[in-house]
Amino acid sequence: QVQLVVSGGGLVQAGGSLRLSCAASGSVFSINLMAWYRQAPGKQRELVAGITSGSSTNYADPVKGRFTISRDNAKNTVYLQMNSLKPEDTAVYYCYARMGRLAYWGQGTQVTVSS
């Protein structure tokens, strides 16, 4: 079992920055992928960025060059640094962890970018 606790988020003006954190607890040694997803009103949940246990990363095209995913293994925490935020980044952001065939979700956190 893995528990994910998300912090960060909030309201920011366009062009601003926010950092999300996702702290994992439980069987963290078995996690092979952590990621951030987001879901805007009326839209499907979409992948934002992912990072493997080997620290390989991938990003959705809309966030490339603006968002950075990173991990602190000592703290079992994954971060999403979001810079140059745009109104279209407004969504509920979710932390995701995969352990083999099992998937875990953290609670969502609202990110609102005003124009």
Secondary structure, 3 states (H helix, E strand, C coil): CEEEEEECCEEEECCCCEEEEEEEEECHHHCCEEEEEEECCCCCCEEEEEEECCCCEEECHHHCCCEEEEEECCCCEEEEEECCCCHHHCEEEEEEEEECCEEEECCCEEEEEEC
